[in-house]
């Protein structure tokens, strides 16, 4: 499968890209929540990005035991 995660993680395939939930979105800074497209999150690496421009904002609950929002 082709990797579509803008962070280019090895497991960032199409089926691992999800719209962020309301709870996740509430943790992001205002300017990220008001992005051009719906913010998405790669469930493999935690990368949070704008679905239209593919601009990476940071990571949310990435692997390795770190929890919460981590801006880029």
PDB file as gemmi writes it, atoms N, CA and C in Angstrom:
CRYST1    1.000    1.000    1.000  90.00  90.00  90.00 P 1                      
ATOM      1  N   UNK A   1       0.826  -1.188   0.000  1.00  0.00           N  
ATOM      2  CA  UNK A   1       0.000   0.000   0.000  1.00  0.00           C  
ATOM      3  C   UNK A   1       0.875   1.257   0.000  1.00  0.00           C  
ATOM      4  N   UNK A   2       0.359   2.288  -0.621  1.00  0.00           N  
ATOM      5  CA  UNK A   2       1.073   3.550  -0.727  1.00  0.00           C  
ATOM      6  C   UNK A   2       0.936   4.375   0.562  1.00  0.00           C  
ATOM      7  N   UNK A   3       2.031   4.976   0.997  1.00  0.00           N  
ATOM      8  CA  UNK A   3       2.023   5.855   2.155  1.00  0.00           C  
ATOM      9  C   UNK A   3       1.463   7.214   1.761  1.00  0.00           C  
ATOM     10  N   UNK A   4       0.465   7.704   2.507  1.00  0.00           N  
ATOM     11  CA  UNK A   4      -0.138   9.006   2.215  1.00  0.00           C  
ATOM     12  C   UNK A   4       0.062   9.995   3.361  1.00  0.00           C  
ATOM     13  N   UNK A   5       0.576   9.564   4.472  1.00  0.00           N  
ATOM     14  CA  UNK A   5       0.836  10.449   5.606  1.00  0.00           C  
ATOM     15  C   UNK A   5       1.882  11.488   5.192  1.00  0.00           C  
ATOM     16  N   UNK A   6       1.615  12.803   5.427  1.00  0.00           N  
ATOM     17  CA  UNK A   6       2.586  13.816   5.026  1.00  0.00           C  
ATOM     18  C   UNK A   6       3.882  13.760   5.839  1.00  0.00           C  
ATOM     19  N   UNK A   7       3.887  13.020   6.928  1.00  0.00           N  
ATOM     20  CA  UNK A   7       5.097  12.836   7.730  1.00  0.00           C  
ATOM     21  C   UNK A   7       5.961  11.732   7.121  1.00  0.00           C  
ATOM     22  N   UNK A   8       5.425  11.033   6.121  1.00  0.00           N  
ATOM     23  CA  UNK A   8       6.105   9.946   5.407  1.00  0.00           C  
ATOM     24  C   UNK A   8       6.507   8.790   6.322  1.00  0.00           C  
ATOM     25  N   UNK A   9       5.665   8.493   7.316  1.00  0.00           N  
ATOM     26  CA  UNK A   9       5.951   7.346   8.173  1.00  0.00           C  
ATOM     27  C   UNK A   9       5.749   6.064   7.371  1.00  0.00           C  
ATOM     28  N   UNK A  10       6.381   5.014   7.781  1.00  0.00           N  
ATOM     29  CA  UNK A  10       6.346   3.763   7.022  1.00  0.00           C  
ATOM     30  C   UNK A  10       4.977   3.099   7.028  1.00  0.00           C  
ATOM     31  N   UNK A  11       4.134   3.391   8.011  1.00  0.00           N  
ATOM     32  CA  UNK A  11       2.824   2.758   8.088  1.00  0.00           C  
ATOM     33  C   UNK A  11       1.674   3.694   7.817  1.00  0.00           C  
ATOM     34  N   UNK A  12       1.938   4.861   7.264  1.00  0.00           N  
ATOM     35  CA  UNK A  12       0.909   5.883   7.062  1.00  0.00           C  
ATOM     36  C   UNK A  12       0.084   5.684   5.819  1.00  0.00           C  
ATOM     37  N   UNK A  13      -0.541   4.531   5.682  1.00  0.00           N  
ATOM     38  CA  UNK A  13      -1.361   4.227   4.518  1.00  0.00           C  
ATOM     39  C   UNK A  13      -2.722   4.923   4.615  1.00  0.00           C  
ATOM     40  N   UNK A  14      -3.461   4.942   3.523  1.00  0.00           N  
ATOM     41  CA  UNK A  14      -4.751   5.629   3.433  1.00  0.00           C  
ATOM     42  C   UNK A  14      -5.706   5.184   4.538  1.00  0.00           C  
ATOM     43  N   UNK A  15      -5.755   3.895   4.853  1.00  0.00           N  
ATOM     44  CA  UNK A  15      -6.710   3.400   5.842  1.00  0.00           C  
ATOM     45  C   UNK A  15      -6.358   3.798   7.277  1.00  0.00           C  
ATOM     46  N   UNK A  16      -5.215   4.426   7.488  1.00  0.00           N  
ATOM     47  CA  UNK A  16      -4.815   4.883   8.822  1.00  0.00           C  
ATOM     48  C   UNK A  16      -4.965   6.396   8.999  1.00  0.00           C  
ATOM     49  N   UNK A  17      -5.534   7.085   8.025  1.00  0.00           N  
ATOM     50  CA  UNK A  17      -5.750   8.534   8.100  1.00  0.00           C  
ATOM     51  C   UNK A  17      -7.195   8.782   8.506  1.00  0.00           C  
ATOM     52  N   UNK A  18      -7.379   9.459   9.623  1.00  0.00           N  
ATOM     53  CA  UNK A  18      -8.714   9.658  10.170  1.00  0.00           C  
ATOM     54  C   UNK A  18      -8.987  11.131  10.470  1.00  0.00           C  
ATOM     55  N   UNK A  19     -10.271  11.536  10.350  1.00  0.00           N  
ATOM     56  CA  UNK A  19     -10.671  12.857  10.830  1.00  0.00           C  
ATOM     57  C   UNK A  19     -10.498  12.848  12.343  1.00  0.00           C  
ATOM     58  N   UNK A  20     -10.077  13.973  12.891  1.00  0.00           N  
ATOM     59  CA  UNK A  20      -9.912  14.057  14.335  1.00  0.00           C  
ATOM     60  C   UNK A  20     -11.270  14.192  15.011  1.00  0.00           C  
ATOM     61  N   UNK A  21     -11.424  13.591  16.178  1.00  0.00           N  
ATOM     62  CA  UNK A  21     -12.670  13.676  16.935  1.00  0.00           C  
ATOM     63  C   UNK A  21     -12.793  15.063  17.569  1.00  0.00           C  
ATOM     64  N   UNK A  22     -13.988  15.405  18.024  1.00  0.00           N  
ATOM     65  CA  UNK A  22     -14.197  16.694  18.687  1.00  0.00           C  
ATOM     66  C   UNK A  22     -13.296  16.827  19.914  1.00  0.00           C  
ATOM     67  N   UNK A  23     -13.117  15.748  20.655  1.00  0.00           N  
ATOM     68  CA  UNK A  23     -12.251  15.780  21.829  1.00  0.00           C  
ATOM     69  C   UNK A  23     -10.809  16.073  21.478  1.00  0.00           C  
ATOM     70  N   UNK A  24     -10.318  15.486  20.400  1.00  0.00           N  
ATOM     71  CA  UNK A  24      -8.950  15.747  19.941  1.00  0.00           C  
ATOM     72  C   UNK A  24      -8.825  17.186  19.465  1.00  0.00           C  
ATOM     73  N   UNK A  25      -9.817  17.650  18.691  1.00  0.00           N  
ATOM     74  CA  UNK A  25      -9.774  19.005  18.149  1.00  0.00           C  
ATOM     75  C   UNK A  25      -9.766  20.059  19.248  1.00  0.00           C  
ATOM     76  N   UNK A  26     -10.426  19.788  20.350  1.00  0.00           N  
ATOM     77  CA  UNK A  26     -10.477  20.766  21.439  1.00  0.00           C  
ATOM     78  C   UNK A  26      -9.105  21.001  22.057  1.00  0.00           C  
ATOM     79  N   UNK A  27      -8.163  20.103  21.855  1.00  0.00           N  
ATOM     80  CA  UNK A  27      -6.816  20.240  22.407  1.00  0.00           C  
ATOM     81  C   UNK A  27      -5.871  21.028  21.484  1.00  0.00           C  
ATOM     82  N   UNK A  28      -6.281  21.234  20.229  1.00  0.00           N  
ATOM     83  CA  UNK A  28      -5.434  21.939  19.273  1.00  0.00           C  
ATOM     84  C   UNK A  28      -5.569  23.446  19.426  1.00  0.00           C  
ATOM     85  N   UNK A  29      -4.531  24.209  19.064  1.00  0.00           N  
ATOM     86  CA  UNK A  29      -4.647  25.672  19.040  1.00  0.00           C  
ATOM     87  C   UNK A  29      -5.725  26.098  18.036  1.00  0.00           C  
ATOM     88  N   UNK A  30      -6.349  27.250  18.276  1.00  0.00           N  
ATOM     89  CA  UNK A  30      -7.441  27.741  17.421  1.00  0.00           C  
ATOM     90  C   UNK A  30      -7.080  27.775  15.946  1.00  0.00           C  
ATOM     91  N   UNK A  31      -5.883  28.256  15.603  1.00  0.00           N  
ATOM     92  CA  UNK A  31      -5.540  28.394  14.185  1.00  0.00           C  
ATOM     93  C   UNK A  31      -5.426  27.040  13.494  1.00  0.00           C  
ATOM     94  N   UNK A  32      -5.141  25.986  14.215  1.00  0.00           N  
ATOM     95  CA  UNK A  32      -5.081  24.649  13.608  1.00  0.00           C  
ATOM     96  C   UNK A  32      -6.487  24.074  13.418  1.00  0.00           C  
ATOM     97  N   UNK A  33      -7.375  24.383  14.349  1.00  0.00           N  
ATOM     98  CA  UNK A  33      -8.758  23.901  14.222  1.00  0.00           C  
ATOM     99  C   UNK A  33      -9.464  24.571  13.058  1.00  0.00           C  
ATOM    100  N   UNK A  34      -9.033  25.777  12.696  1.00  0.00           N  
ATOM    101  CA  UNK A  34      -9.667  26.530  11.614  1.00  0.00           C  
ATOM    102  C   UNK A  34      -8.878  26.392  10.313  1.00  0.00           C  
ATOM    103  N   UNK A  35      -8.244  25.276  10.131  1.00  0.00           N  
ATOM    104  CA  UNK A  35      -7.443  25.024   8.927  1.00  0.00           C  
ATOM    105  C   UNK A  35      -8.361  24.976   7.702  1.00  0.00           C  
ATOM    106  N   UNK A  36      -7.756  24.973   6.538  1.00  0.00           N  
ATOM    107  CA  UNK A  36      -8.509  24.956   5.279  1.00  0.00           C  
ATOM    108  C   UNK A  36      -9.399  23.722   5.205  1.00  0.00           C  
ATOM    109  N   UNK A  37      -8.837  22.583   5.478  1.00  0.00           N  
ATOM    110  CA  UNK A  37      -9.591  21.338   5.453  1.00  0.00           C  
ATOM    111  C   UNK A  37      -9.741  20.784   6.861  1.00  0.00           C  
ATOM    112  N   UNK A  38     -10.421  19.683   6.976  1.00  0.00           N  
ATOM    113  CA  UNK A  38     -10.587  19.041   8.271  1.00  0.00           C  
ATOM    114  C   UNK A  38      -9.253  18.482   8.748  1.00  0.00           C  
ATOM    115  N   UNK A  39      -8.823  18.833   9.952  1.00  0.00           N  
ATOM    116  CA  UNK A  39      -7.578  18.247  10.445  1.00  0.00           C  
ATOM    117  C   UNK A  39      -7.699  16.729  10.520  1.00  0.00           C  
ATOM    118  N   UNK A  40      -6.670  16.070  10.046  1.00  0.00           N  
ATOM    119  CA  UNK A  40      -6.624  14.606  10.067  1.00  0.00           C  
ATOM    120  C   UNK A  40      -5.469  14.158  10.946  1.00  0.00           C  
ATOM    121  N   UNK A  41      -5.525  12.906  11.354  1.00  0.00           N  
ATOM    122  CA  UNK A  41      -4.483  12.313  12.182  1.00  0.00           C  
ATOM    123  C   UNK A  41      -4.140  10.945  11.641  1.00  0.00           C  
ATOM    124  N   UNK A  42      -2.851  10.687  11.514  1.00  0.00           N  
ATOM    125  CA  UNK A  42      -2.378   9.365  11.111  1.00  0.00           C  
ATOM    126  C   UNK A  42      -2.370   8.494  12.370  1.00  0.00           C  
ATOM    127  N   UNK A  43      -3.121   7.416  12.355  1.00  0.00           N  
ATOM    128  CA  UNK A  43      -3.191   6.567  13.547  1.00  0.00           C  
ATOM    129  C   UNK A  43      -1.917   5.750  13.740  1.00  0.00           C  
ATOM    130  N   UNK A  44      -1.034   5.746  12.754  1.00  0.00           N  
ATOM    131  CA  UNK A  44       0.218   5.008  12.879  1.00  0.00           C  
ATOM    132  C   UNK A  44       1.282   5.815  13.623  1.00  0.00           C  
ATOM    133  N   UNK A  45       1.474   7.088  13.225  1.00  0.00           N  
ATOM    134  CA  UNK A  45       2.543   7.893  13.841  1.00  0.00           C  
ATOM    135  C   UNK A  45       2.022   9.063  14.679  1.00  0.00           C  
ATOM    136  N   UNK A  46       0.715   9.378  14.574  1.00  0.00           N  
ATOM    137  CA  UNK A  46       0.145  10.470  15.348  1.00  0.00           C  
ATOM    138  C   UNK A  46       0.204  11.820  14.667  1.00  0.00           C  
ATOM    139  N   UNK A  47       0.732  11.906  13.458  1.00  0.00           N  
ATOM    140  CA  UNK A  47       0.866  13.159  12.726  1.00  0.00           C  
ATOM    141  C   UNK A  47      -0.506  13.816  12.526  1.00  0.00           C  
ATOM    142  N   UNK A  48      -0.609  15.104  12.872  1.00  0.00           N  
ATOM    143  CA  UNK A  48      -1.839  15.877  12.688  1.00  0.00           C  
ATOM    144  C   UNK A  48      -1.571  16.877  11.570  1.00  0.00           C  
ATOM    145  N   UNK A  49      -2.462  16.916  10.571  1.00  0.00           N  
ATOM    146  CA  UNK A  49      -2.240  17.764   9.401  1.00  0.00           C  
ATOM    147  C   UNK A  49      -3.551  18.229   8.801  1.00  0.00           C  
ATOM    148  N   UNK A  50      -3.461  19.288   8.003  1.00  0.00           N  
ATOM    149  CA  UNK A  50      -4.601  19.816   7.270  1.00  0.00           C  
ATOM    150  C   UNK A  50      -4.865  18.886   6.085  1.00  0.00           C  
ATOM    151  N   UNK A  51      -6.112  18.467   5.921  1.00  0.00           N  
ATOM    152  CA  UNK A  51      -6.430  17.493   4.876  1.00  0.00           C  
ATOM    153  C   UNK A  51      -6.313  18.044   3.458  1.00  0.00           C  
ATOM    154  N   UNK A  52      -6.347  19.369   3.304  1.00  0.00           N  
ATOM    155  CA  UNK A  52      -6.255  19.959   1.963  1.00  0.00           C  
ATOM    156  C   UNK A  52      -4.816  20.334   1.619  1.00  0.00           C  
ATOM    157  N   UNK A  53      -4.191  21.143   2.474  1.00  0.00           N  
ATOM    158  CA  UNK A  53      -2.842  21.629   2.171  1.00  0.00           C  
ATOM    159  C   UNK A  53      -1.743  20.649   2.582  1.00  0.00           C  
ATOM    160  N   UNK A  54      -2.096  19.665   3.410  1.00  0.00           N  
ATOM    161  CA  UNK A  54      -1.148  18.672   3.952  1.00  0.00           C  
ATOM    162  C   UNK A  54      -0.113  19.313   4.885  1.00  0.00           C  
ATOM    163  N   UNK A  55      -0.404  20.521   5.374  1.00  0.00           N  
ATOM    164  CA  UNK A  55       0.480  21.191   6.342  1.00  0.00           C  
ATOM    165  C   UNK A  55       0.447  20.428   7.665  1.00  0.00           C  
ATOM    166  N   UNK A  56       1.620  20.069   8.166  1.00  0.00           N  
ATOM    167  CA  UNK A  56       1.722  19.322   9.416  1.00  0.00           C  
ATOM    168  C   UNK A  56       1.730  20.296  10.586  1.00  0.00           C  
ATOM    169  N   UNK A  57       0.868  20.043  11.579  1.00  0.00           N  
ATOM    170  CA  UNK A  57       0.751  20.883  12.763  1.00  0.00           C  
ATOM    171  C   UNK A  57       1.524  20.324  13.951  1.00  0.00           C  
ATOM    172  N   UNK A  58       1.655  19.026  14.021  1.00  0.00           N  
ATOM    173  CA  UNK A  58       2.320  18.386  15.152  1.00  0.00           C  
ATOM    174  C   UNK A  58       1.872  16.941  15.256  1.00  0.00           C  
ATOM    175  N   UNK A  59       1.860  16.434  16.479  1.00  0.00           N  
ATOM    176  CA  UNK A  59       1.441  15.052  16.702  1.00  0.00           C  
ATOM    177  C   UNK A  59       0.465  15.006  17.873  1.00  0.00           C  
ATOM    178  N   UNK A  60      -0.473  14.071  17.767  1.00  0.00           N  
ATOM    179  CA  UNK A  60      -1.422  13.851  18.835  1.00  0.00           C  
ATOM    180  C   UNK A  60      -1.386  12.379  19.205  1.00  0.00           C  
ATOM    181  N   UNK A  61      -1.091  12.103  20.455  1.00  0.00           N  
ATOM    182  CA  UNK A  61      -0.955  10.741  20.962  1.00  0.00           C  
ATOM    183  C   UNK A  61      -0.100   9.861  20.048  1.00  0.00           C  
ATOM    184  N   UNK A  62       1.139  10.307  19.786  1.00  0.00           N  
ATOM    185  CA  UNK A  62       2.011   9.467  18.970  1.00  0.00           C  
ATOM    186  C   UNK A  62       2.433   8.223  19.735  1.00  0.00           C  
ATOM    187  N   UNK A  63       2.951   7.220  19.037  1.00  0.00           N  
ATOM    188  CA  UNK A  63       3.429   6.007  19.699  1.00  0.00           C  
ATOM    189  C   UNK A  63       4.573   6.342  20.673  1.00  0.00           C  
ATOM    190  N   UNK A  64       5.029   5.399  21.389  1.00  0.00           N  
ATOM    191  CA  UNK A  64       6.137   5.524  22.344  1.00  0.00           C  
ATOM    192  C   UNK A  64       5.685   6.093  23.672  1.00  0.00           C  
ATOM    193  N   UNK A  65       4.398   5.981  23.999  1.00  0.00           N  
ATOM    194  CA  UNK A  65       3.914   6.348  25.309  1.00  0.00           C  
ATOM    195  C   UNK A  65       3.652   7.814  25.577  1.00  0.00           C  
ATOM    196  N   UNK A  66       3.916   8.702  24.627  1.00  0.00           N  
ATOM    197  CA  UNK A  66       3.618  10.129  24.833  1.00  0.00           C  
ATOM    198  C   UNK A  66       2.146  10.350  24.544  1.00  0.00           C  
ATOM    199  N   UNK A  67       1.486  11.062  25.422  1.00  0.00           N  
ATOM    200  CA  UNK A  67       0.068  11.304  25.226  1.00  0.00           C  
ATOM    201  C   UNK A  67      -0.221  12.780  25.068  1.00  0.00           C  
ATOM    202  N   UNK A  68      -1.327  13.076  24.397  1.00  0.00           N  
ATOM    203  CA  UNK A  68      -1.751  14.457  24.240  1.00  0.00           C  
ATOM    204  C   UNK A  68      -1.176  15.127  22.999  1.00  0.00           C  
ATOM    205  N   UNK A  69      -1.257  16.437  22.994  1.00  0.00           N  
ATOM    206  CA  UNK A  69      -0.871  17.270  21.851  1.00  0.00           C  
ATOM    207  C   UNK A  69       0.580  17.677  21.957  1.00  0.00           C  
ATOM    208  N   UNK A  70       1.307  17.523  20.870  1.00  0.00           N  
ATOM    209  CA  UNK A  70       2.710  17.932  20.774  1.00  0.00           C  
ATOM    210  C   UNK A  70       2.873  18.747  19.499  1.00  0.00           C  
ATOM    211  N   UNK A  71       2.907  20.104  19.610  1.00  0.00           N  
ATOM    212  CA  UNK A  71       3.037  20.929  18.410  1.00  0.00           C  
ATOM    213  C   UNK A  71       4.354  20.685  17.698  1.00  0.00           C  
ATOM    214  N   UNK A  72       4.355  20.963  16.428  1.00  0.00           N  
ATOM    215  CA  UNK A  72       5.557  20.764  15.609  1.00  0.00           C  
ATOM    216  C   UNK A  72       6.627  21.751  15.952  1.00  0.00           C  
TER     217      UNK A  72                                                      
END                                                                             
